[in-house]
Amino acid sequence: MELGEVIRKRLPEFAVIGKEGRGLATEASSWVPELWELANRDFEELAESAKEWEVDSVHLWGLMSDAKRWLDPWQEEGRYLAGMQLPHEVTPPHDWQRWLVPAMEYLVVKTNEANLEMMTEKMFEEILPQENAELVAAIQEHYLPSFEPGEVELYFPVQML
């Protein structure tokens, strides 16, 4: 995908194992990066747990859920999981959590740190209305090893499958 490109994508249910935290939505910039630091520091431990399962590519996810309602967009307090998509059968190591994301259809946009706020606003003000779509769950972040620093795909869930 190119920066700014928007595509429609369906994903089956998938599992992500990562480091979970929660905090005030307005203070996410102070507690979410710490989760990525913990996950990055301990990914070898996760790789050890997953070594018997064939993992063909690395998909990193920043998953979000409201603290009170599972997978809803953040309200006052949010939950965040910084982790890696792995087969359902992988047992999370101690101090790691597994989230199962249900099968959904998404509008996906690739952006970068400099344009994140602008692209998110464009998705809500232009793209979602043009597609006659509304969010059915929280936006999720997807990272691939091939991305430049600061690049991310934002997954806007528009339909449960």
Long-range contacts (C-beta under 8 A, 24 or more apart in sequence): 1-108, 1-110, 1-153, 2-110, 3-110, 3-111, 3-112, 3-115, 3-151, 4-109, 4-110, 4-111, 4-115, 4-119, 5-109, 5-110, 6-107, 6-108, 6-109, 6-123, 6-127, 7-107, 7-108, 8-105, 8-106, 8-107, 8-108, 8-131, 9-105, 9-106, 9-108, 9-155, 10-103, 10-104, 10-105, 10-106, 10-161, 11-101, 11-103, 11-104, 11-106, 11-155, 12-103, 12-161, 13-100, 13-101, 13-102, 13-103, 14-85, 14-100, 14-101, 15-85, 15-86, 15-87, 15-88, 15-90, 15-98, 15-99, 15-100, 15-101, 16-61, 16-63, 16-81, 16-83, 16-84, 16-85, 16-86, 16-98, 16-99, 16-101, 17-46, 17-49, 17-50, 17-83, 17-84, 17-86, 17-90, 17-92, 17-96, 17-97, 17-98, 18-61, 18-63, 18-81, 18-82, 18-83, 18-84, 18-96, 18-97, 18-99, 19-81, 19-82, 19-83, 19-95, 19-96, 19-97, 20-79, 20-80, 20-81, 20-97, 20-99, 21-79, 21-80, 22-67, 22-77, 22-78, 22-79, 22-80, 23-77, 23-78, 24-76, 24-77, 24-78, 25-74, 25-75, 25-76, 25-77, 25-78, 28-74, 28-78, 28-80, 31-80, 32-62, 32-80, 32-82, 35-80, 35-81, 35-82, 36-62, 36-82, 38-82, 39-82, 39-83, 39-84, 42-93, 42-95, 42-96, 43-84, 45-93, 45-96, 46-83, 46-84, 46-86, 46-93, 46-96, 48-93, 49-90, 49-91, 49-92, 49-93, 49-96, 50-86, 50-87, 50-90, 53-86, 53-87, 53-89, 53-90, 54-87, 55-86, 55-87, 57-144, 58-84, 58-144, 58-145, 59-84, 59-85, 59-142, 59-143, 59-144, 60-84, 60-85, 60-142, 60-143, 60-144, 61-85, 61-140, 61-141, 61-142, 61-143, 62-140, 62-141, 62-142, 62-143, 62-152, 63-99, 63-101, 63-138, 63-140, 63-141, 64-138, 64-139, 64-140, 64-141, 65-99, 65-138, 66-138, 71-101, 71-102, 71-137, 71-138, 72-137, 72-138, 73-135, 73-137, 73-138, 73-139, 74-138, 101-140, 102-160, 102-161, 103-160, 103-161, 104-136, 104-137, 104-157, 104-158, 104-159, 104-160, 104-161, 105-157, 105-158, 105-159, 105-161, 106-155, 106-156, 106-157, 106-158, 107-131, 107-133, 107-155, 107-156, 107-158, 108-142, 108-153, 108-154, 108-155, 108-156, 109-153, 109-154, 109-156, 110-151, 110-152, 110-153, 110-154, 111-151, 111-152, 111-153, 111-154, 112-148, 112-150, 112-151, 112-152, 113-150, 113-151, 113-152, 114-150, 116-152, 116-154, 119-154, 120-154, 123-154, 123-156, 128-156, 128-158, 131-158, 133-158, 133-159, 134-158, 136-160
